[in-house]
Protein backbone atom coordinates (compact mmCIF):
# COMPACT_ATOMS: atom_id res chain seq x y z
CA UNK A 1 0.00 0.00 0.00
CA UNK A 2 1.43 3.38 -1.05
CA UNK A 3 -0.10 6.79 -0.32
CA UNK A 4 1.16 9.47 -2.69
CA UNK A 5 0.19 12.85 -4.06
CA UNK A 6 0.90 14.86 -7.19
CA UNK A 7 0.34 18.54 -7.93
CA UNK A 8 -0.70 17.86 -11.51
CA UNK A 9 -1.68 14.85 -13.65
CA UNK A 10 1.42 13.15 -15.02
CA UNK A 11 3.69 15.23 -12.78
CA UNK A 12 6.18 14.09 -10.14
CA UNK A 13 4.71 11.98 -7.34
CA UNK A 14 5.53 12.50 -3.68
CA UNK A 15 5.36 9.39 -1.48
CA UNK A 16 3.60 10.16 1.80
CA UNK A 17 3.23 6.73 3.35
CA UNK A 18 4.07 3.08 2.70
CA UNK A 19 2.60 -0.03 4.29
CA UNK A 20 3.26 -3.70 3.73
CA UNK A 21 1.80 -6.96 4.91
CA UNK A 22 2.26 -10.62 3.93
CA UNK A 23 -0.02 -11.28 0.96
CA UNK A 24 -1.98 -14.06 2.61
CA UNK A 25 -5.03 -15.04 0.61
CA UNK A 26 -3.31 -14.51 -2.75
CA UNK A 27 -1.62 -17.10 -4.92
CA UNK A 28 0.17 -16.07 -8.09
CA UNK A 29 -1.67 -12.76 -8.08
CA UNK A 30 -5.13 -14.35 -7.81
CA UNK A 31 -7.40 -14.29 -4.76
CA UNK A 32 -7.81 -17.73 -3.17
CA UNK A 33 -9.11 -16.60 0.23
CA UNK A 34 -11.26 -13.47 0.53
CA UNK A 35 -11.01 -12.99 4.30
CA UNK A 36 -7.22 -13.31 4.45
CA UNK A 37 -6.79 -10.98 1.50
CA UNK A 38 -9.03 -8.35 3.11
CA UNK A 39 -7.08 -8.62 6.38
CA UNK A 40 -3.77 -8.18 4.53
CA UNK A 41 -5.08 -5.08 2.73
CA UNK A 42 -6.32 -3.56 6.00
CA UNK A 43 -3.04 -4.26 7.82
CA UNK A 44 -0.97 -2.62 5.07
CA UNK A 45 -3.35 0.35 4.93
CA UNK A 46 -3.12 1.02 8.67
CA UNK A 47 0.67 1.15 8.40
CA UNK A 48 0.58 3.49 5.40
CA UNK A 49 -2.01 5.81 6.97
CA UNK A 50 0.04 6.13 10.16
CA UNK A 51 3.11 7.09 8.16
CA UNK A 52 1.21 9.58 5.99
CA UNK A 53 -0.84 10.99 8.86
CA UNK A 54 -4.08 10.91 6.91
CA UNK A 55 -6.97 8.61 6.05
CA UNK A 56 -7.71 7.30 2.57
CA UNK A 57 -11.11 6.46 1.11
CA UNK A 58 -10.36 5.35 -2.46
CA UNK A 59 -7.50 3.53 -4.13
CA UNK A 60 -6.01 2.56 -7.48
CA UNK A 61 -5.64 -1.23 -7.54
CA UNK A 62 -2.67 -2.98 -9.17
CA UNK A 63 -3.54 -6.22 -10.94
CA UNK A 64 -1.29 -9.23 -11.37
CA UNK A 65 -1.63 -12.85 -12.39
CA UNK A 66 -1.14 -15.09 -15.39
CA UNK A 67 -4.70 -14.36 -16.55
CA UNK A 68 -3.49 -11.00 -17.95
CA UNK A 69 -2.86 -11.11 -21.71
CA UNK A 70 -1.65 -8.58 -24.26
CA UNK A 71 -2.64 -8.30 -27.92
CA UNK A 72 -2.30 -5.70 -30.67
CA UNK A 73 -5.18 -4.07 -32.51
CA UNK A 74 -5.94 -1.26 -34.96
CA UNK A 75 -8.77 1.21 -35.41
CA UNK A 76 -9.84 3.47 -38.30
CA UNK A 77 -12.30 6.41 -38.42
CA UNK A 78 -13.07 9.34 -40.68
CA UNK A 79 -12.33 12.78 -39.26
CA UNK A 80 -15.66 14.31 -38.28
CA UNK A 81 -14.93 18.05 -38.35
CA UNK A 82 -15.83 19.97 -41.55
CA UNK A 83 -12.39 21.60 -41.65
CA UNK A 84 -10.79 18.12 -41.23
CA UNK A 85 -8.88 19.17 -38.14
CA UNK A 86 -8.45 16.21 -35.79
CA UNK A 87 -9.90 16.83 -32.35
CA UNK A 88 -9.97 15.01 -29.03
CA UNK A 89 -13.28 13.41 -29.98
CA UNK A 90 -11.74 11.90 -33.13
CA UNK A 91 -8.88 10.42 -31.13
CA UNK A 92 -11.32 9.01 -28.61
CA UNK A 93 -13.44 7.45 -31.38
CA UNK A 94 -10.51 5.79 -33.12
CA UNK A 95 -9.18 4.36 -29.86
CA UNK A 96 -12.65 3.02 -29.08
CA UNK A 97 -12.81 1.54 -32.59
CA UNK A 98 -9.63 -0.44 -31.84
CA UNK A 99 -11.45 -2.09 -28.92
CA UNK A 100 -13.67 -3.95 -31.40
CA UNK A 101 -11.77 -7.22 -31.04
CA UNK A 102 -12.93 -10.71 -30.26
CA UNK A 103 -12.79 -11.10 -26.47
CA UNK A 104 -14.06 -14.21 -24.69
CA UNK A 105 -17.17 -13.73 -22.56
CA UNK A 106 -15.22 -14.49 -19.37
CA UNK A 107 -12.60 -11.79 -20.04
CA UNK A 108 -12.64 -7.99 -19.94
CA UNK A 109 -10.50 -5.20 -21.34
CA UNK A 110 -8.24 -3.62 -18.70
CA UNK A 111 -6.11 -1.23 -20.79
CA UNK A 112 -6.16 0.16 -24.32
CA UNK A 113 -2.74 1.74 -24.90
CA UNK A 114 -2.34 3.87 -28.09
CA UNK A 115 1.08 3.24 -29.66
CA UNK A 116 1.02 5.41 -32.79
CA UNK A 117 -1.41 7.18 -35.09
CA UNK A 118 -1.56 7.35 -38.87
CA UNK A 119 -3.06 10.40 -40.59
CA UNK A 120 -3.88 9.93 -44.28
CA UNK A 121 -1.08 7.40 -44.67
CA UNK A 122 1.48 9.35 -42.62
CA UNK A 123 2.46 6.94 -39.88
CA UNK A 124 4.44 7.38 -36.67
CA UNK A 125 2.29 10.24 -35.36
CA UNK A 126 2.41 10.43 -31.57
CA UNK A 127 -0.19 13.18 -30.99
CA UNK A 128 -2.76 13.57 -33.74
CA UNK A 129 -4.80 16.36 -32.10
CA UNK A 130 -4.67 19.53 -34.17
CA UNK A 131 -3.39 17.87 -37.35
CA UNK A 132 -5.37 18.01 -40.59
CA UNK A 133 -6.54 14.89 -42.36
CA UNK A 134 -9.47 12.86 -43.63
CA UNK A 135 -8.61 9.40 -42.28
CA UNK A 136 -7.28 8.63 -38.80
CA UNK A 137 -5.84 5.26 -37.81
CA UNK A 138 -4.35 4.02 -34.55
CA UNK A 139 -2.28 1.06 -33.40
CA UNK A 140 -3.06 -0.02 -29.84
CA UNK A 141 -1.92 -2.60 -27.33
CA UNK A 142 -4.94 -4.10 -25.57
CA UNK A 143 -4.56 -5.86 -22.23
CA UNK A 144 -7.34 -8.15 -21.05
CA UNK A 145 -7.88 -10.15 -17.88
CA UNK A 146 -10.20 -12.77 -16.46
CA UNK A 147 -13.40 -11.18 -15.16
CA UNK A 148 -13.63 -13.40 -12.08
CA UNK A 149 -10.04 -12.72 -11.02
CA UNK A 150 -10.46 -8.96 -11.43
CA UNK A 151 -13.84 -8.84 -9.68
CA UNK A 152 -12.52 -10.87 -6.73
CA UNK A 153 -9.68 -8.41 -6.22
CA UNK A 154 -12.09 -5.46 -6.38
CA UNK A 155 -14.44 -7.27 -3.97
CA UNK A 156 -11.59 -7.62 -1.46
CA UNK A 157 -10.75 -3.92 -1.73
CA UNK A 158 -14.40 -3.02 -1.14
CA UNK A 159 -14.45 -5.45 1.78
CA UNK A 160 -11.50 -3.62 3.28
CA UNK A 161 -13.55 -0.41 3.21
CA UNK A 162 -12.26 1.41 0.12
CA UNK A 163 -13.69 2.58 -3.18
CA UNK A 164 -11.83 1.62 -6.37
CA UNK A 165 -10.93 4.55 -8.62
CA UNK A 166 -9.19 2.49 -11.27
CA UNK A 167 -7.21 -0.70 -11.88
CA UNK A 168 -3.77 -0.94 -13.49
CA UNK A 169 -1.56 -3.86 -14.45
CA UNK A 170 1.33 -4.11 -12.03
CA UNK A 171 3.88 -4.46 -14.84
CA UNK A 172 2.77 -1.21 -16.49
CA UNK A 173 2.77 0.59 -13.14
CA UNK A 174 6.28 -0.69 -12.46
CA UNK A 175 7.48 0.59 -15.83
CA UNK A 176 6.03 4.05 -15.22
CA UNK A 177 7.72 4.10 -11.82
CA UNK A 178 11.26 2.97 -12.64
CA UNK A 179 11.86 3.63 -16.35
CA UNK A 180 12.78 6.96 -17.90
CA UNK A 181 11.07 8.31 -20.99
CA UNK A 182 14.35 7.87 -22.91
CA UNK A 183 14.55 4.18 -21.96
CA UNK A 184 10.97 3.63 -23.11
CA UNK A 185 11.76 5.45 -26.33
CA UNK A 186 14.90 3.46 -27.17
CA UNK A 187 13.44 0.12 -26.13
CA UNK A 188 13.67 -1.83 -22.91
CA UNK A 189 12.35 -5.07 -21.42
CA UNK A 190 11.17 -4.74 -17.82
CA UNK A 191 11.27 -7.98 -15.80
CA UNK A 192 9.66 -7.74 -12.38
CA UNK A 193 10.08 -10.89 -10.28
CA UNK A 194 7.41 -11.30 -7.64
CA UNK A 195 6.70 -14.07 -5.16
CA UNK A 196 4.47 -16.21 -7.38
CA UNK A 197 4.71 -14.61 -10.82
CA UNK A 198 7.12 -12.67 -13.02
CA UNK A 199 5.87 -9.71 -15.07
CA UNK A 200 7.55 -9.07 -18.41
CA UNK A 201 6.75 -5.84 -20.27
CA UNK A 202 8.43 -4.70 -23.50
CA UNK A 203 8.55 -0.93 -24.08
CA UNK A 204 9.51 0.72 -27.37
CA UNK A 205 8.84 4.05 -29.06
CA UNK A 206 7.59 5.44 -25.77
CA UNK A 207 4.84 2.91 -24.98
CA UNK A 208 4.21 -0.69 -23.93
CA UNK A 209 4.38 -3.10 -26.87
CA UNK A 210 3.81 -6.41 -25.12
CA UNK A 211 2.95 -7.75 -21.67
CA UNK A 212 3.25 -11.29 -20.34
CA UNK A 213 2.95 -12.80 -16.86
CA UNK A 214 4.92 -15.97 -16.19
CA UNK A 215 3.81 -18.42 -13.44
CA UNK A 216 7.29 -18.43 -11.87
CA UNK A 217 8.54 -16.26 -9.01
CA UNK A 218 10.74 -15.99 -5.95
CA UNK A 219 8.73 -18.59 -4.01
CA UNK A 220 9.89 -21.24 -6.48
CA UNK A 221 13.52 -20.39 -5.69
CA UNK A 222 12.77 -20.57 -1.97
CA UNK A 223 11.10 -23.95 -2.41
CA UNK A 224 14.07 -25.31 -4.39
CA UNK A 225 16.48 -24.16 -1.69
CA UNK A 226 14.38 -25.78 1.03
CA UNK A 227 14.30 -29.09 -0.83
CA UNK A 228 17.94 -29.02 -1.90
CA UNK A 229 19.29 -28.12 1.56
CA UNK A 230 16.65 -30.07 3.50
CA UNK A 231 15.56 -27.08 5.54
CA UNK A 232 12.34 -25.22 6.28
CA UNK A 233 10.76 -22.67 3.95
CA UNK A 234 11.38 -19.85 6.47
CA UNK A 235 15.05 -20.80 6.75
CA UNK A 236 15.31 -21.09 2.96
CA UNK A 237 13.81 -17.61 2.50
CA UNK A 238 16.30 -16.19 5.00
CA UNK A 239 19.22 -17.88 3.20
CA UNK A 240 18.00 -16.58 -0.16
CA UNK A 241 17.71 -13.00 1.02
CA UNK A 242 20.95 -12.84 3.01
CA UNK A 243 23.33 -15.15 1.13
CA UNK A 244 21.87 -15.72 -2.32
CA UNK A 245 23.97 -14.68 -5.30
CA UNK A 246 23.38 -14.74 -9.06
CA UNK A 247 27.10 -15.26 -9.86
CA UNK A 248 28.53 -18.29 -8.02
CA UNK A 249 31.96 -17.86 -9.60
CA UNK A 250 32.65 -14.65 -7.66
CA UNK A 251 32.06 -16.30 -4.27
CA UNK A 252 35.09 -17.41 -2.27
CA UNK A 253 35.36 -21.21 -2.07
CA UNK A 254 36.04 -20.99 1.66
CA UNK A 255 32.91 -18.98 2.48
CA UNK A 256 30.36 -21.00 4.44
CA UNK A 257 26.73 -20.54 5.50
CA UNK A 258 25.00 -22.23 8.42
CA UNK A 259 21.84 -24.15 7.55
CA UNK A 260 19.39 -25.40 10.15
CA UNK A 261 18.15 -28.84 9.09
CA UNK A 262 14.43 -29.58 9.05
CA UNK A 263 13.00 -31.68 11.88
CA UNK A 264 15.61 -30.82 14.47
CA UNK A 265 18.16 -28.36 15.80
CA UNK A 266 21.05 -29.70 13.79
CA UNK A 267 23.03 -26.93 12.07
CA UNK A 268 25.24 -27.76 9.09
CA UNK A 269 27.85 -25.51 7.48
CA UNK A 270 27.68 -25.57 3.68
CA UNK A 271 29.65 -23.68 1.01
CA UNK A 272 27.89 -20.50 -0.04
CA UNK A 273 28.72 -21.35 -3.66
CA UNK A 274 26.52 -24.44 -3.29
CA UNK A 275 23.61 -22.21 -2.29
CA UNK A 276 24.17 -19.88 -5.24
CA UNK A 277 24.43 -22.74 -7.71
C-alpha positions in Angstrom: 0.0 0.0 0.0 1.4 3.4 -1.1 -0.1 6.8 -0.3 1.2 9.5 -2.7 0.2 12.9 -4.1 0.9 14.9 -7.2 0.3 18.5 -7.9 -0.7 17.9 -11.5 -1.7 14.8 -13.7 1.4 13.2 -15.0 3.7 15.2 -12.8 6.2 14.1 -10.1 4.7 12.0 -7.3 5.5 12.5 -3.7 5.4 9.4 -1.5 3.6 10.2 1.8 3.2 6.7 3.3 4.1 3.1 2.7 2.6 0.0 4.3 3.3 -3.7 3.7 1.8 -7.0 4.9 2.3 -10.6 3.9 0.0 -11.3 1.0 -2.0 -14.1 2.6 -5.0 -15.0 0.6 -3.3 -14.5 -2.7 -1.6 -17.1 -4.9 0.2 -16.1 -8.1 -1.7 -12.8 -8.1 -5.1 -14.4 -7.8 -7.4 -14.3 -4.8 -7.8 -17.7 -3.2 -9.1 -16.6 0.2 -11.3 -13.5 0.5 -11.0 -13.0 4.3 -7.2 -13.3 4.4 -6.8 -11.0 1.5 -9.0 -8.4 3.1 -7.1 -8.6 6.4 -3.8 -8.2 4.5 -5.1 -5.1 2.7 -6.3 -3.6 6.0 -3.0 -4.3 7.8 -1.0 -2.6 5.1 -3.4 0.3 4.9 -3.1 1.0 8.7 0.7 1.1 8.4 0.6 3.5 5.4 -2.0 5.8 7.0 0.0 6.1 10.2 3.1 7.1 8.2 1.2 9.6 6.0 -0.8 11.0 8.9 -4.1 10.9 6.9 -7.0 8.6 6.0 -7.7 7.3 2.6 -11.1 6.5 1.1 -10.4 5.4 -2.5 -7.5 3.5 -4.1 -6.0 2.6 -7.5 -5.6 -1.2 -7.5 -2.7 -3.0 -9.2 -3.5 -6.2 -10.9 -1.3 -9.2 -11.4 -1.6 -12.9 -12.4 -1.1 -15.1 -15.4 -4.7 -14.4 -16.6 -3.5 -11.0 -18.0 -2.9 -11.1 -21.7 -1.6 -8.6 -24.3 -2.6 -8.3 -27.9 -2.3 -5.7 -30.7 -5.2 -4.1 -32.5 -5.9 -1.3 -35.0 -8.8 1.2 -35.4 -9.8 3.5 -38.3 -12.3 6.4 -38.4 -13.1 9.3 -40.7 -12.3 12.8 -39.3 -15.7 14.3 -38.3 -14.9 18.0 -38.4 -15.8 20.0 -41.5 -12.4 21.6 -41.7 -10.8 18.1 -41.2 -8.9 19.2 -38.1 -8.4 16.2 -35.8 -9.9 16.8 -32.3 -10.0 15.0 -29.0 -13.3 13.4 -30.0 -11.7 11.9 -33.1 -8.9 10.4 -31.1 -11.3 9.0 -28.6 -13.4 7.5 -31.4 -10.5 5.8 -33.1 -9.2 4.4 -29.9 -12.6 3.0 -29.1 -12.8 1.5 -32.6 -9.6 -0.4 -31.8 -11.4 -2.1 -28.9 -13.7 -4.0 -31.4 -11.8 -7.2 -31.0 -12.9 -10.7 -30.3 -12.8 -11.1 -26.5 -14.1 -14.2 -24.7 -17.2 -13.7 -22.6 -15.2 -14.5 -19.4 -12.6 -11.8 -20.0 -12.6 -8.0 -19.9 -10.5 -5.2 -21.3 -8.2 -3.6 -18.7 -6.1 -1.2 -20.8 -6.2 0.2 -24.3 -2.7 1.7 -24.9 -2.3 3.9 -28.1 1.1 3.2 -29.7 1.0 5.4 -32.8 -1.4 7.2 -35.1 -1.6 7.3 -38.9 -3.1 10.4 -40.6 -3.9 9.9 -44.3 -1.1 7.4 -44.7 1.5 9.4 -42.6 2.5 6.9 -39.9 4.4 7.4 -36.7 2.3 10.2 -35.4 2.4 10.4 -31.6 -0.2 13.2 -31.0 -2.8 13.6 -33.7 -4.8 16.4 -32.1 -4.7 19.5 -34.2 -3.4 17.9 -37.3 -5.4 18.0 -40.6 -6.5 14.9 -42.4 -9.5 12.9 -43.6 -8.6 9.4 -42.3 -7.3 8.6 -38.8 -5.8 5.3 -37.8 -4.4 4.0 -34.6 -2.3 1.1 -33.4 -3.1 0.0 -29.8 -1.9 -2.6 -27.3 -4.9 -4.1 -25.6 -4.6 -5.9 -22.2 -7.3 -8.2 -21.1 -7.9 -10.1 -17.9 -10.2 -12.8 -16.5 -13.4 -11.2 -15.2 -13.6 -13.4 -12.1 -10.0 -12.7 -11.0 -10.5 -9.0 -11.4 -13.8 -8.8 -9.7 -12.5 -10.9 -6.7 -9.7 -8.4 -6.2 -12.1 -5.5 -6.4 -14.4 -7.3 -4.0 -11.6 -7.6 -1.5 -10.8 -3.9 -1.7 -14.4 -3.0 -1.1 -14.5 -5.5 1.8 -11.5 -3.6 3.3 -13.5 -0.4 3.2 -12.3 1.4 0.1 -13.7 2.6 -3.2 -11.8 1.6 -6.4 -10.9 4.6 -8.6 -9.2 2.5 -11.3 -7.2 -0.7 -11.9 -3.8 -0.9 -13.5 -1.6 -3.9 -14.5 1.3 -4.1 -12.0 3.9 -4.5 -14.8 2.8 -1.2 -16.5 2.8 0.6 -13.1 6.3 -0.7 -12.5 7.5 0.6 -15.8 6.0 4.0 -15.2 7.7 4.1 -11.8 11.3 3.0 -12.6 11.9 3.6 -16.3 12.8 7.0 -17.9 11.1 8.3 -21.0 14.3 7.9 -22.9 14.5 4.2 -22.0 11.0 3.6 -23.1 11.8 5.4 -26.3 14.9 3.5 -27.2 13.4 0.1 -26.1 13.7 -1.8 -22.9 12.3 -5.1 -21.4 11.2 -4.7 -17.8 11.3 -8.0 -15.8 9.7 -7.7 -12.4 10.1 -10.9 -10.3 7.4 -11.3 -7.6 6.7 -14.1 -5.2 4.5 -16.2 -7.4 4.7 -14.6 -10.8 7.1 -12.7 -13.0 5.9 -9.7 -15.1 7.6 -9.1 -18.4 6.8 -5.8 -20.3 8.4 -4.7 -23.5 8.5 -0.9 -24.1 9.5 0.7 -27.4 8.8 4.1 -29.1 7.6 5.4 -25.8 4.8 2.9 -25.0 4.2 -0.7 -23.9 4.4 -3.1 -26.9 3.8 -6.4 -25.1 2.9 -7.8 -21.7 3.2 -11.3 -20.3 2.9 -12.8 -16.9 4.9 -16.0 -16.2 3.8 -18.4 -13.4 7.3 -18.4 -11.9 8.5 -16.3 -9.0 10.7 -16.0 -6.0 8.7 -18.6 -4.0 9.9 -21.2 -6.5 13.5 -20.4 -5.7 12.8 -20.6 -2.0 11.1 -23.9 -2.4 14.1 -25.3 -4.4 16.5 -24.2 -1.7 14.4 -25.8 1.0 14.3 -29.1 -0.8 17.9 -29.0 -1.9 19.3 -28.1 1.6 16.7 -30.1 3.5 15.6 -27.1 5.5 12.3 -25.2 6.3 10.8 -22.7 4.0 11.4 -19.9 6.5 15.0 -20.8 6.8 15.3 -21.1 3.0 13.8 -17.6 2.5 16.3 -16.2 5.0 19.2 -17.9 3.2 18.0 -16.6 -0.2 17.7 -13.0 1.0 21.0 -12.8 3.0 23.3 -15.2 1.1 21.9 -15.7 -2.3 24.0 -14.7 -5.3 23.4 -14.7 -9.1 27.1 -15.3 -9.9 28.5 -18.3 -8.0 32.0 -17.9 -9.6 32.7 -14.6 -7.7 32.1 -16.3 -4.3 35.1 -17.4 -2.3 35.4 -21.2 -2.1 36.0 -21.0 1.7 32.9 -19.0 2.5 30.4 -21.0 4.4 26.7 -20.5 5.5 25.0 -22.2 8.4 21.8 -24.1 7.6 19.4 -25.4 10.1 18.1 -28.8 9.1 14.4 -29.6 9.1 13.0 -31.7 11.9 15.6 -30.8 14.5 18.2 -28.4 15.8 21.1 -29.7 13.8 23.0 -26.9 12.1 25.2 -27.8 9.1 27.9 -25.5 7.5 27.7 -25.6 3.7 29.6 -23.7 1.0 27.9 -20.5 0.0 28.7 -21.3 -3.7 26.5 -24.4 -3.3 23.6 -22.2 -2.3 24.2 -19.9 -5.2 24.4 -22.7 -7.7 
